């Protein structure tokens, strides 16, 4: 993986964090994944270690949980 992946669920906390992440590391360095809309990527996020969103998966495989918007259980509904 060459860029980070920012997972979020579209809530106001997540969208605010998305803007901050893009401003900090640049749009070309991060893939934005709204798992509230692209539900097929929930399993991928969980396998990577994402326990809540918003979260940033680094190219090294580290998961950085940012603030707290929703647990993965809440996202899955």
FENPE-V135683 format. One record per pair of residues at least 12 apart in sequence whose ideal C-beta (glycine too) atoms are under 6 Angstrom apart, sorted by sequence separation. I is the first residue (numbers start at 1). J is the second residue. D is the distance in Angstrom with one decimal. If there is no record, write none. Layout:
# FENPE-V135683
i = <I I>
j = <J J>
d = <D D>
This chain:
# FENPE-V135683
i = <54 50 52 49 6 54 52 53 53 52 51 6 10 3 4 5 6 7 8 9 10 46 3 9 3 5 7 17 7 14 14 35 7 9 8 7 8 7 17 6 17 4 5 4 13 14 13 1 11 9 9>
j = <66 63 65 63 21 69 68 69 70 71 72 30 34 29 30 31 32 33 34 35 36 72 30 36 31 33 35 54 45 53 54 75 50 53 53 53 54 55 66 56 67 56 57 58 67 69 69 59 69 70 75>
d = <4.7 5.6 5.6 4.3 5.2 5.5 5.8 5.2 5.7 4.9 6.0 5.3 5.1 5.3 4.7 4.8 5.2 5.1 5.8 5.9 4.0 5.8 5.8 4.0 5.7 5.9 5.6 4.2 4.8 5.8 4.5 5.9 5.4 4.9 4.9 5.3 4.3 5.1 5.1 5.2 5.9 5.5 4.4 5.3 5.6 4.6 4.0 5.0 4.7 5.2 5.0>
